[in-house]
Amino acid sequence: MIRVHKIKLDPNREQEIYFRKASGVARHAYNWALTEWKRQYEAGEHPHEASLRKQYNALKPVEFPWAMEVTKCAPQQAIKNLGAAFQNFFRRVKAGEKPGYPEFKRKGRHEAFRADNGPAKAGEHAVATDGKRLKLPVIGWVRTREAVRFEGQIKSDLPRRHLPFATPLRFL
C-alpha cells in the first residue's frame, strides 16, 4: 500500500527562489509539449510523450538555457504528466465519457515539480530525511515543519508551490 505524507516545508529565501524556478520550468515544459502535441497531431503525425521529451531536451540548451538551472526531473515529469493526461483523454473518448482535453497550465494554480527521479536502487529512499529536514536533489537540505511520521521506503517527492510550501512524500 502506498501512503502519502504531506509535510509543510520551511525553505530559506534561496530555496524558495529555486522552487519557483523549478515550478516555472515544469509549467513551461508542459505547455510547450501540449503546443507541440497539437502541432504534430494537426500535421498528421502521431505524437508521444517520449519523443516530446527527447525534442525538449535537444532544444533546452539552445532555446531554453534557463531550464538548465533546475533539476532535469522537473520538465521530464511535466511532459510525462501530459502523456498521462492524453492517455486519460483517449480512454474517456473510447468509453464514451466526457473526455476533458488537456489544458495549458497557468501560473499560480497547482504549481508543482518532481524533485527526484525515484529511488536509485530497490529498497533505498528517493530523498533522505533527518528529523525535521529533507534532503532534495540539487537543492540540498530543506527544513520541514514536522518530522516524517511513517516508516517505510520513500518513493517520490513532489514539492508544491503553495503558500506555505508543502511536499507529499509517497511511501511503499
C-alpha positions in Angstrom: 0.0 0.0 0.0 1.2 3.5 -0.8 0.7 6.2 1.8 1.2 9.9 1.3 2.5 12.2 4.0 2.2 15.9 3.2 4.7 18.0 5.1 5.0 21.8 5.1 8.4 23.0 4.0 10.2 25.9 5.6 12.7 26.9 2.8 15.1 29.7 3.1 15.0 32.5 0.5 17.4 30.9 -1.9 15.4 27.6 -1.8 12.1 29.4 -2.3 13.5 31.0 -5.4 14.7 27.6 -6.7 11.2 26.2 -6.0 9.6 29.0 -8.0 12.1 28.5 -10.9 11.5 24.7 -11.0 7.7 25.2 -10.9 8.0 27.6 -13.8 10.2 25.3 -15.8 7.8 22.4 -15.2 4.9 24.6 -16.3 6.8 25.8 -19.4 7.7 22.2 -20.4 4.1 21.0 -20.1 2.7 24.0 -22.1 5.5 23.6 -24.8 4.7 19.8 -25.1 1.0 20.5 -25.3 1.5 23.0 -28.1 3.9 20.6 -29.9 1.5 17.7 -29.5 -1.3 19.8 -31.1 1.0 20.9 -33.9 2.2 17.3 -34.7 -1.3 15.9 -34.5 -2.6 18.5 -36.9 0.3 17.7 -39.3 -0.9 14.1 -39.3 1.8 12.7 -37.1 1.3 10.5 -34.0 2.9 12.4 -31.1 4.2 10.5 -28.0 5.5 11.8 -24.7 8.8 10.0 -25.0 9.6 11.7 -28.4 8.4 15.1 -27.0 10.9 14.7 -24.0 13.7 14.0 -26.5 12.8 17.0 -28.6 12.6 19.3 -25.5 16.0 18.0 -24.2 17.5 18.8 -27.6 16.1 22.3 -27.6 16.7 23.0 -24.0 20.4 24.2 -24.2 19.7 26.3 -27.3 16.3 27.8 -26.8 15.6 27.5 -23.1 19.0 27.7 -21.3 17.3 28.9 -18.1 15.6 25.5 -17.9 19.1 24.0 -17.2 19.2 25.8 -13.8 16.8 23.3 -12.2 16.7 19.5 -11.8 16.2 17.6 -15.0 13.2 15.8 -13.3 11.1 19.0 -13.4 10.5 19.2 -17.2 10.8 15.5 -17.7 8.0 14.6 -15.3 5.8 17.5 -16.6 5.9 16.0 -20.1 5.2 12.6 -18.7 2.2 14.1 -16.9 1.0 15.4 -20.3 1.3 11.9 -21.7 -0.8 10.5 -18.9 -3.4 13.3 -19.4 -3.7 12.3 -23.1 -4.0 8.6 -22.2 -6.8 9.5 -19.8 -8.4 11.7 -22.6 -8.3 8.9 -25.2 -9.5 6.3 -22.6 -12.6 8.5 -21.8 -13.3 9.1 -25.5 -13.2 5.4 -26.2 -15.5 4.7 -23.2 -18.0 7.4 -24.4 -17.5 9.6 -21.4 -16.9 13.3 -21.3 -13.3 13.4 -22.4 -11.7 16.6 -20.9 -8.9 17.6 -23.3 -5.7 18.6 -21.5 -5.4 22.3 -20.9 -2.5 24.7 -20.6 -1.1 25.3 -17.1 -1.4 28.8 -15.6 1.0 30.5 -13.2 -0.1 30.3 -9.6 -2.5 27.4 -9.9 -1.5 23.9 -8.6 2.2 24.6 -9.4 4.5 21.6 -8.5 7.5 19.9 -9.9 9.1 16.5 -9.4 12.3 17.0 -7.4 13.7 13.4 -7.5 14.0 10.6 -10.0 12.8 7.9 -7.7 15.0 5.6 -5.6 18.4 4.8 -7.1 18.2 1.1 -6.0 15.4 -1.1 -4.7 14.9 -0.5 -1.0 16.5 2.9 -1.0 14.7 6.2 -0.3 14.1 8.7 -3.0 15.1 11.5 -0.6 16.9 11.5 2.7 15.3 12.6 5.9 16.9 13.7 9.2 14.4 14.7 11.9 12.8 17.9 10.6 14.9 18.1 7.5 14.6 16.7 4.0 17.4 16.4 1.5 16.2 17.1 -2.0 18.5 16.6 -5.1 20.2 19.8 -6.3 18.5 21.9 -3.6 20.1 20.2 -0.5 18.7 20.1 3.0 15.3 21.9 3.4 13.7 22.4 6.8 10.3 21.0 7.4 7.6 21.9 10.0 7.4 18.3 11.3 9.3 15.1 11.2 8.3 12.2 8.9 5.6 10.1 10.7 5.6 7.0 8.6 8.0 4.1 8.4 8.9 2.6 5.0 10.6 3.4 1.7 10.1 7.0 0.4 9.2 6.5 -3.3 8.9 10.1 -4.6 8.9 13.8 -3.6 6.8 16.5 -5.3 7.2 20.0 -3.8 4.2 22.1 -4.4 4.4 25.9 -4.7 1.6 26.8 -2.4 1.9 29.3 0.4 3.3 27.7 2.5 5.3 25.2 0.6 4.4 21.5 1.1 5.7 18.3 -0.2 3.8 15.0 -0.4 6.1 12.0 0.2 5.0 8.7 -1.2 5.8 5.6 0.9 5.7 2.0 -0.1 
